[in-house]
């Protein structure tokens, strides 16, 4: 049966090609391709006449309906109204609510409708008839009479069938089912219901079901009460309820304890997280500096790689043009200069890093005060949390009062309902009325009990409000105390900062003085070097002796400097070694902290996973319960429907309903037992996890305590080594002062020797001048002799001059005499040089012996220092033992407090009688805490005395070392040489060393002050910790008293929880019904989602392939842009270097030409530059090459540019599609 629907394009076969058409072909369009269509795309249907809206609501239909004016096939000339009249528009009349009668009515109606079909209905689609234009080329389909879709064997469960149309025809769109004129459908069960109507019907059915259940329940009670076994069943039920109530109370108390423990663990973890964040914030500065240094090192390495590459290119391109070689050399030099600059920048950053570390050490005292402020804030926050907890408990008490009132009202309602039922049911016996009266009396007694509980709860609420006000007052006082403490801490912090600023200023002044002293030393050394250069300029002519003497003196000075540098270098190396050790320990602590943090996060993740699994199991159990309840309800409904019309089977119906309800309750009980078992397993697992985490936390705290102790011992060792260095420096200064005095004593002898040396130098200078004159004469005579030799050789070639040989022999003999004399002079000078070398060797040996002697003495002093340090460490070990005993005693007292808390928790009935005992224990605890505090003061005093004794021992060691150096100086007086350089330079060096020793002493005093401040801060911190411990113990005692009062309130709460559990059972039943409904809807959504997923797989695969192709094109586009940019930059750099090279060459050539012209005295004439034809041809060829190259580059870039434009268009289209899809989703 064909209906005029929206006419979609169809295919038409003409023997040669397939054309998309609407039923007719255009004679004029013979050039169409195989995929062209002569049908214009149809417009979007307007929203004014909505087809679905017109068919959707049968109650609001209008006879004038929507106008379906869409194009139809050519043969379908009838109007839509004539076709729609043939559809069944009305159902049968509403009958009785019985499935049997409804199915019979439906079958009769379908039979009559099939018999009344008109003969004018089209049996085949319009375009398949004989009159259709395309029918000649398309094979025909069987007529609709041959099909059996309108036969009577159609099932009654399926909707009214429609004719099957071709996939590409106008009949492929399904027709929505129309309603009858009276709003009834095919089945005759009324119009389509809305969701509200469906909910109303479901509620009515639930009420009916509930009434039936009540009737069944009361009938069961009557049957049970008729027999003698009622009393035993009631007793059994009461005992079961009591057992259930006690087990539930025990489980609830256990759950609350585990919850409180979990909250405490969570608070501990939060505090640890805050500490870790502070550490990470402190490390951030060092990490940033280190990151910058790493980046600079990577940049230097990349530059080094570029250098190597450029050098390789330079080696390969040596045979090419000279201009390229010059350019590469300039690049290499530039890169080397940048590398040097980067090295210098790295050195500067290293120095800045050292300064930052020193500043961080100085700021540690301020950080500790800041931590104290943060602790005070945390205490304030804890008090606020306690206040909020008390308020929440008061609110819970109010809620309990409201619940009790609701239960009272509910009980009164139940009483009234029972009275009404008693009045309505006249067929009850006297025994039933008596039982009802007893039940009413019981209910009245329960009402009285509830009223008493309500009064008690009100009294508890009043007490809670009083405790809230009292806690608020305590909170205000504590907050005021904390404000005062914060102000005091701020003042202490300001004073510490002022002292730190003063110390810093003093340190800057001393460093400035030290820098001035170093500048003076540098200036003196420069003046000395200038004098030495002048002296060398005057004495260069004196030959080998004077030069060897100066070399020996310079060698001695270098050895002295080398000795000093070696000592300083050894000290620096030792300091750096200690610093590296400290840094390694810090990094190891950080690594361990990060590992612990990772373990904590893994534990949190495991807990979250357990919670998720438990939630999943509860949801699954709820779903199973809902399914079982739905199955039970279904069975009861089926049984009720089966036995509805039978009057004789009422007892059987009631028994079946009772059995189904019992089975459903048993299934619910099994599900609940399974849930309880799962919860117990989860609780045991969580307890095990919490125990493991608690053990891990204890081990971590123990390791932290050991690491802090090791850190303190390392600090003390470093301080001892610093004191040793300062002592050695002071001994060196004393030795220098002694040398200064000895030099002042022998100043007169040095002056005499200096005068003698000056006179000797003058005589040597005169002799040197004479020797130079003689050498000059000898050189001139040698030249003359060589000239005469040449003449004599020329004369000897002539045999006629034989009589001149005698004169030549005489000249030869004279030359031999002068040569022998000069050789004797050279031999004498060499002997003098050898003697000076031997003197130099003897001096070096003496200096080496002195160095060995000094090292031996230094080893002895270091052994003495180690012995004294061992004594000091032994004293500090005794102090540590006493401190550990005090700490163990404090821990023992804390354990005692915890044991008392456990006893209070387990012995609730005997709390009132044992309060006096607990007060006695608290007084004993406070007394022991006072004793511990006194002992701690004594230990602190002993520590101060031991530190003072250590200082005296150190000063004694310094005095001994000074006396030892004095004795060594007196011993070596006889062995020291009397000769020395100029007295003024030694005096200046001694002054500078004295200033340096003074600066070291001031630095030592500053460090001692800083250590004293740190010790004072540590003392205050320990006192605060003890004060906090005392405060926490008092607060815990008060908390124990509060817990005693809370236990009584919890007992009352547990009584009310039984009523809540019963209400929750009823609520769970209602929830199960709603869950069944949700399961149905979820199943429908799941089926729809499966369909969507199956449909979207192919589209997602194609989209993925398109995205991959787009990514490949984008990569090609980006690579082309990168190559183009790199080529442009390299060409620009090459042209720039070429221009600079040409400019330098031109300037140099111009300067040379001008210089030559000025020397020659020739004036350059003006002339215009002339270009030769060869040069013109060369420029033209280079121009042609450039244009060809630019054309090729432009062509290649046009292709890549097209690719980039395509990518931009695709991206814009994708963004538009996303926007449209988002809009459509928002519209839905």
C-alpha positions, 0 to 999 in steps of 0.5 A: 500500500503506497502512501504519498511521502517525501519524494526522495531521489531514485535511480533509473536504468536506461541501458547505458548509465544510471541517473538520479531522477524523480521519475522523469528525465530531462530531454535537454540534459543529455550530458549528465554524468553517472552521479548527476541528478535532475532533482533539486534538493528538497528544502527543510520542512518548516516548523509551523506544520509539524507532522509528528506534533500533529500525530502525537497527541490524540486528545488535541488533534485538529481536523484541519491538521498539517498540510503534507505538500511534499512532492509525490510520484507521478502516478499518485494523483489522489489526495492525501485525505482519500488515502488516510481515510482508508486507515483504521481511525478508531478502536473498539469501545473500552471494555472490561479490564481483563486480558482475555476479553481484550485479546478477543476484542482485538482479534475481532477488530483486526478481522473486520478491518482486513475485510473492509479494505477498499479495492481502490488501494494501490497494490504496488508503488506508483513508479512500478506501474505500467503507466510509469515512464521508467517502468520499461527499463526496470523489472517489475515487482510482484503485486501487493496481493501476493504478499501476506502482510494484510492476512489475518495470521499477523500476531497480536503482539506486534503493531499494525504492519505497513507495506515493505517499500524499496530502499530508494523509493518514496515509500521507504519512510515509515508512516507514524501510527494514527490515533482514532477520533476518540483518542484510542489506539488499536488495542482499545486501551485508551490514548497514549499515556504521559509519564505523569499518568503512568506514574499515577497508575503505578502509584495506584497499583502500589497502594492496592498491593500494599492494602493486599499485603496488610490484609494478608498480614492481619489474616496471618496474625489472626491465624497464628493467634488462634493457636497456642504456639503464638506465645513461643513465637513472640518470645523467639521474635523478641529474643532475635530482635534483642540479639540483633540490636546488641550485635548492631550496637557492637558493630556501630561502635567498632565502625565509629572507632575505626572511623576516628582512627582513620580521621586521626591518620588523615590529619597526620598525613596532612601535616606531613604533606604541609612539611613536605611542601615547605621543604619543596619550596625551600628546594625550589630556589636551588633547583631553579639555579641548578636548572639555569646552569644545566640549560647554560651547560647544554647550550655550551655543549651545543655550541661546542658541537657547532664548533666541531662541525664548523671546524670539520667544514673548514677542513673540508673547504680549505681547497675552496674559495678564500672568502668562505674560509675567512667567514668560517674562521670569523664564525669560529672565533665568535662561537669561541668568544660566546663559549668563553662568555658562557663559561664566565657566566657559569662561574658567576652563577656558581658564585651566586649559588654559593652566596644564596646558600650562605644567605639560606643558612643565615635565614634558618633562624627566621624560618624557625620562628616562622614555623613557630607562628605556623604551629600557633596557627595550627593550634587555633585551627584545631580549636576551631575544628573542635568547636565545629565538632561540638556544634555538629553534635548539637545539631545531631542531638536536635535531629534525634529529637525531631526523629523521636517526635516523628516516631511519636506522631507515627505511633499515634497515627498507627494507634488511630488506624488500629482503632479505626480498623477495630471499629470497621471490623465487626466480625472480630471476636472478643479475644481479638478486641482484647488483644487489640486493647493490649496492643493499644496499651503497649503503644501508649506505653511506648508513647510515654517512653518516647516522651520521656526520651524526648525530655531527656534529649532536650536536657542533653541539647541544653547541656550541649549548648552550655558546653558549646558556650564554654568551649567558645569562651575557652577558644577566645582565651586561647586565641588571645593567648596565641595572639600574645605569643605571636606578638612576642615571637614577632618581637623576638624575630625583629630583634633577631633580624636586627642583630642579623643585619648588624652582623651582616653590616659588620661582616661587610665592613670587615670584607671591605677592609679585607678587600682594601688590604688585598688591593694594597697588596696588589698595588704593592705587587704591581709596583714591585713588578714595575721596579723589577722590570726597570731593574731588568731593563738596566741589568739586561746588559750584565750577562748570564750571572746577574740573570741567573741570580734573579732567577734563583731569587724568583724561584725561591719566592715562587716556592714560598708562594707555592707552599702558601697556596698548597696550604690554602688549597688543602684547607679549601679542599677540606672545606669543599669535602665537608660541604659535599658530604653535607650536600650528599646527606641532604640529597639522600634525605630528600630522596628518602622523603620523596620515596615516602611520599610516593609510598603514601600516595600509593597507599591513598590510591589503594584506599581509593581503589578499595572504596571504589570496589566496595561501592561497586559491590554495594551497587551490585548487591542493590541491583541484585536485591532490586531484581529479586524484589522485582521478580517477587513482585512479579510472581505475586502479581501473576498469582493474584491475576491468576486467582482474581476471578475465582471465589473458591480459591481465596485461601489458596491465593492468600497462601500463595501470596504469603509464600511468595512474600516469605520467599522474597523476604528470605532472599532479601535476608540472604542478600543482607547477610552477604553484604554484611559479610563483604563489609566485614571483609573490607573492614579487616582489610582496611585495618590491616592496611592501617596497621601497616601504614602506622608501622611505616610511619613509626619507622620513618619517624625513628629514621628522621630522629637518627638523621637529625642526631647525625646532622647535629654531630656533623655540625659540631665536627665542622665547627671544630674544624673551623676553630682549628683553621682559625687557630692555625691562622692565628699561629701563622700570624704570630710567626709572621710578627716574630719574623718582623721583629727579627727583621727589624733587629737585623735592619742595620746589617741588611742596609750595610749589605745592600750598600755593598751589593749596590757598589758591587753592582756598579762595578759589575755594570762598569765591567759589563760596559767595557765588555760590551765595548770590547765585543763591539770592537771585536765584531767590527774587527771580525767584519773587517777580517772577513772582508779581508779574507774575501779579498785574500781569497780573491788574491790567492786565485791569482797566482801572480800575487804570491809575495803577499802570503806572508802578510795573510799569515800574520793576520791569521795568527792575530785572529787566532789569539783574539779567538782564544782570549774570547773563549777563555772569557766565555769559560769563566762566565760558565763557571760562575753560572755553575756556582750560582746553580749549586747555591740555588740547589742548596737553598732549595734543599734547606727550604724542603727540610723546613717544609718537612719539619713544619708538616711533622709539627702540624701532624702532631698538633692535629693528633692533639686536637683529635684527642681533645675532640674525643674528650668533648664527644665523650662528654656530649655522649653522656648528655645525649644519654641523659636526654634519651632517658628523659625522652623515654620517661615522657614516652612511658607517661604518654603510653600510661595515658593511652592505657588509661583511655583504653580502660575508660573505653572498655569499662563503661559501667565502672566509670563513675566509681573510678573517676577519683582513681583517674584524677589521682593518675592525672595528678601523678602524671603531672607530678612526673611531668614537672620532675621531667621538666626540672631534670631537663633544666639540669641537663641544659645547665650541664650542657652549657657547662660542658660547652664552656669547658670545651671552649676553655680546652680549645683556647688552651690548645691555641695557647699551646700551639702558639707556644710551640710555634714560638719555640720553633721560631727561636730554634730556627733563628740560627738556621735562617739566612741573614740575607733577605729582600727589601725591608719595606715589602716585608713590613707591608706583607706583615701588616696585611697578614695581621689585618687578615688575622684580625678579620678572621678573629672577627669572623670567628666572633661573629660565628660564635655569636650566631651559634649562641643565638641558634642554641638559644632558639633551640632551647626556646623550641625545646621549652615550647615543645615541653609546654605543648606536651603538658598542654596536650596532656591536660587537654587529653584529660579533659577529653576523657571526661568529655568522652565519659559524658558522650558514652551516655549519649551514645547509648540513647542514640543506639536505642534510636538507631533501631527505629531508624533501621526499621524505617530504612528497611521500608525505604530500601523496599521503595528504593528497590522498586525505583531501582527496577524502573531505573534498570528498565530505562538503563536497559533501553539506553544500553540498547540504544547506545549499542546501536549508536556504537555499531553505527559510529564505528565505520564513521570513526574509522574513516575520520581517523584515516582522514585525521592521519592524512591531515597530520601527514600533510601538516608535518610536510607543511611545517617541514617546508616552512622550517627549511625555508626559514633556515635557508633564509637565515643562513643566506642572510648570515652569509651575505652579512659576513660577506659584506663585512669582509668586503667592507674591511678589505676596502677600508684596509686597501684605501688606507694602504693606498692613501699611505703609499700616495702620501709617502710618494707625494703623488696626488690621485686624479679623478676618473670615473670607474669604467666597467669592462665587457667581461665584468658586465657579462659576469654580472648579467650571468649572476643576475640570470642565475639568481632569477632562475634560483628564485623562480624555482624556490617560488614554485616549490613554495607555491606548492607547499603554500597550497598544502598549507591553505588546504590545511587551514580550510580543513581546520576551519571546517572541523571547527565549524562542525564541532560548533554545530554539534555542540549547539545541537547537543545544547539544543537537545 
